[in-house]
Amino acid sequence: MNVSTVTRGAPVSFPEFTGERVYMRRFERGAPLPDDLARWQETVDSMLVGVESDGPCFLMIDQMYVPSGKYHRRPGLHVDWYWHDILQAHGSPGHRPVPGHQPRPQPKHGPERKAHEAVVLAASSLGCRAYRGAFEGRPLDDGDAAHIDVSGLEVVDMAPRRAWICDAGSTLHETLPELNDTFRTVVRLNVAGWRP
């Protein structure tokens, strides 16, 4: 039996939309972000309210124009896997990032999971839904969870401009199509050493 958790975090604001894309940049909590990411400091600080970890953090930023009815990020029920900085890969073999982020090449095999890691998500528009509760089965190696029955789980629409704290490898969620043409921002933090 697995448990999908999602916790409402602090309000979040975003800097101006520029079409910026950043993939899994390491930073240390309590230290300023690198100069090229300084405009994201307030966003990141807000997202980390209530998160208790002195482990490394990893920042993903994805700003994109999304037409009405289209998906910004990965559609379908899935989980976000653990990030392994040394391998420059997510914790389950075969997972590939969104094109355009240009990460380093991924290894063929990596560790299945770490002991603890939180994923904190925030977006500028409603575009994601999570599920809360116990479920049977295990997501596939690429994070796909389409085979998992979520009919008995609580549905949580992840309101925009708010941090949402999830558990890496077990929080079931899915991207929703945009209702209107929008310039959308998504920020994700992988926070090592802590489980919500």
KEDO-317937 format. One line per field, with one value per residue (C-alpha): residue in one letter; y, x, z; residue number from 0. Coordinates in steps of 0.25 Angstrom, whole numbers. Each point is the difference from the previous one (the first is absolute). Layout:
<drenzas>
r <- [A / ...]
Y <- [Y / ...]
X <- [X / ...]
Z <- [Z / ...]
k <- [NUM / ...]
</drenzas>
This chain:
<drenzas>
r <- [M / N / V / S / T / V / T / R / G / A / P / V / S / F / P / E / F / T / G / E / R / V / Y / M / R / R / F / E / R / G / A / P / L / P / D / D / L / A / R / W / Q / E / T / V / D / S / M / L / V / G / V / E / S / D / G / P / C / F / L / M / I / D / Q / M / Y / V / P / S / G / K / Y / H / R / R / P / G / L / H / V / D / W / Y / W / H / D / I / L / Q / A / H / G / S / P / G / H / R / P / V / P / G / H / Q / P / R / P / Q / P / K / H / G / P / E / R / K / A / H / E / A / V / V / L / A / A / S / S / L / G / C / R / A / Y / R / G / A / F / E / G / R / P / L / D / D / G / D / A / A / H / I / D / V / S / G / L / E / V / V / D / M / A / P / R / R / A / W / I / C / D / A / G / S / T / L / H / E / T / L / P / E / L / N / D / T / F / R / T / V / V / R / L / N / V / A / G / W / R / P]
Y <- [0 / 14 / 14 / 12 / 13 / 14 / 12 / 14 / 10 / 15 / 10 / 2 / 11 / -1 / 10 / 5 / -11 / -1 / -14 / -4 / -15 / -6 / -15 / -5 / 11 / -4 / 11 / 0 / 4 / 13 / 4 / 10 / -6 / 2 / 14 / -5 / -5 / 11 / 5 / -14 / 2 / 5 / -11 / -11 / 6 / -1 / -14 / -4 / 5 / -12 / -9 / -5 / -5 / 4 / -9 / 5 / 6 / -1 / 11 / -2 / 12 / -2 / 13 / -3 / 6 / -11 / 1 / -3 / -15 / -4 / -5 / 7 / -11 / -16 / -4 / -12 / -6 / -1 / 3 / 8 / -8 / 2 / 8 / -5 / 11 / -8 / -8 / 12 / -9 / -3 / -12 / -10 / -4 / 5 / 13 / 11 / 15 / 10 / 3 / 13 / 0 / -6 / -9 / -9 / -13 / -10 / -13 / -13 / -4 / 7 / -2 / -3 / 10 / 8 / 0 / 14 / 10 / 11 / 6 / 14 / 5 / 14 / 5 / 13 / -6 / -12 / -11 / -12 / -9 / -9 / -12 / -3 / -13 / -15 / -7 / -14 / -2 / 7 / 10 / -4 / 3 / 12 / 5 / -4 / -3 / -2 / -14 / 5 / 1 / 14 / -1 / -1 / 11 / 15 / 9 / 12 / 11 / 7 / 14 / 10 / 9 / -9 / -10 / -15 / -9 / -15 / -12 / -4 / -14 / -1 / 13 / -4 / 13 / 3 / 13 / 6 / 7 / 15 / 7 / 12 / 4 / 3 / 3 / -10 / -1 / -13 / -1 / -14 / -2 / -13 / 0 / -11 / -5 / 3 / -7 / 8]
X <- [0 / 5 / -5 / -1 / 2 / -2 / 1 / -4 / 12 / 2 / -4 / 10 / 2 / 8 / 9 / -3 / -2 / 12 / -1 / 11 / 3 / 9 / 2 / 4 / 10 / 6 / -1 / 2 / -12 / 4 / 10 / -3 / -4 / 11 / 0 / -7 / -11 / -1 / -14 / -6 / 5 / -13 / -8 / 10 / 0 / -16 / 0 / 9 / -9 / -3 / 10 / 10 / 13 / 15 / 2 / 3 / -11 / -2 / -8 / -8 / -6 / -9 / -6 / -8 / -12 / -11 / -12 / -14 / -3 / 15 / 9 / 12 / 7 / -1 / -15 / -5 / 0 / 15 / 10 / 12 / 12 / 12 / 12 / 14 / 9 / 13 / -7 / -7 / -13 / -13 / -1 / -6 / 6 / -6 / -5 / 2 / -1 / -9 / 8 / 7 / 5 / 13 / 5 / 12 / -2 / -7 / 6 / -7 / -2 / -1 / -4 / -15 / -2 / 6 / -5 / -6 / -3 / -11 / -5 / -5 / -9 / -5 / -7 / -5 / -13 / -9 / 6 / 2 / -8 / 5 / -6 / 1 / -2 / 5 / 1 / 4 / 11 / 13 / 3 / 8 / 14 / -3 / -9 / -13 / -12 / -11 / -2 / -3 / -14 / -2 / -16 / 0 / 11 / -3 / 2 / 8 / 0 / 14 / -4 / 9 / 10 / 1 / 11 / -5 / 9 / 1 / 7 / 10 / -3 / -14 / -9 / -9 / -3 / -4 / 1 / -13 / -2 / 0 / -14 / 5 / 13 / 10 / 14 / 3 / 11 / 2 / 11 / 4 / 10 / 5 / 4 / 9 / 0 / -14 / -14 / -13]
Z <- [0 / -4 / 5 / -9 / 8 / -4 / 10 / -3 / 2 / 0 / -10 / -12 / -9 / -13 / -7 / -14 / -11 / -9 / -6 / 10 / 1 / 11 / 3 / 14 / 4 / 14 / 11 / 15 / 9 / 7 / -10 / -11 / -14 / -11 / -6 / -13 / 8 / 10 / -5 / 5 / 15 / 5 / -7 / 5 / 14 / 0 / -5 / 11 / 12 / 8 / -6 / 10 / -6 / 0 / -12 / -14 / -9 / -15 / -8 / -13 / -7 / -12 / -6 / -13 / -8 / 0 / -9 / 5 / 1 / 0 / 11 / 5 / 7 / 0 / -2 / 7 / 14 / 5 / 11 / 0 / 3 / 10 / -6 / 0 / -2 / -2 / -11 / -5 / -1 / 7 / 9 / -10 / -13 / -13 / 5 / -9 / 2 / -8 / -13 / 0 / 14 / -5 / 12 / -1 / -6 / 9 / 5 / -4 / 14 / 13 / 15 / 1 / 12 / 11 / 14 / 0 / -10 / -1 / -14 / 2 / -12 / -3 / -13 / -5 / -5 / 4 / -8 / 10 / 8 / 11 / 8 / 15 / 6 / 0 / -13 / -5 / -10 / -4 / -11 / -11 / -2 / -8 / 10 / -7 / 9 / -10 / 5 / 14 / 5 / 6 / 1 / 15 / 2 / 4 / -12 / 3 / -11 / 2 / 0 / -7 / 7 / 12 / 4 / 0 / 8 / -5 / 3 / -11 / -7 / 6 / -2 / -11 / -9 / -14 / -9 / -4 / -13 / 0 / 0 / -7 / -9 / 11 / 3 / 11 / 10 / 8 / 10 / 7 / 11 / 4 / 15 / 4 / 14 / 4 / -2 / 2]
k <- [0 / 1 / 2 / 3 / 4 / 5 / 6 / 7 / 8 / 9 / 10 / 11 / 12 / 13 / 14 / 15 / 16 / 17 / 18 / 19 / 20 / 21 / 22 / 23 / 24 / 25 / 26 / 27 / 28 / 29 / 30 / 31 / 32 / 33 / 34 / 35 / 36 / 37 / 38 / 39 / 40 / 41 / 42 / 43 / 44 / 45 / 46 / 47 / 48 / 49 / 50 / 51 / 52 / 53 / 54 / 55 / 56 / 57 / 58 / 59 / 60 / 61 / 62 / 63 / 64 / 65 / 66 / 67 / 68 / 69 / 70 / 71 / 72 / 73 / 74 / 75 / 76 / 77 / 78 / 79 / 80 / 81 / 82 / 83 / 84 / 85 / 86 / 87 / 88 / 89 / 90 / 91 / 92 / 93 / 94 / 95 / 96 / 97 / 98 / 99 / 100 / 101 / 102 / 103 / 104 / 105 / 106 / 107 / 108 / 109 / 110 / 111 / 112 / 113 / 114 / 115 / 116 / 117 / 118 / 119 / 120 / 121 / 122 / 123 / 124 / 125 / 126 / 127 / 128 / 129 / 130 / 131 / 132 / 133 / 134 / 135 / 136 / 137 / 138 / 139 / 140 / 141 / 142 / 143 / 144 / 145 / 146 / 147 / 148 / 149 / 150 / 151 / 152 / 153 / 154 / 155 / 156 / 157 / 158 / 159 / 160 / 161 / 162 / 163 / 164 / 165 / 166 / 167 / 168 / 169 / 170 / 171 / 172 / 173 / 174 / 175 / 176 / 177 / 178 / 179 / 180 / 181 / 182 / 183 / 184 / 185 / 186 / 187 / 188 / 189 / 190 / 191 / 192 / 193 / 194 / 195]
</drenzas>
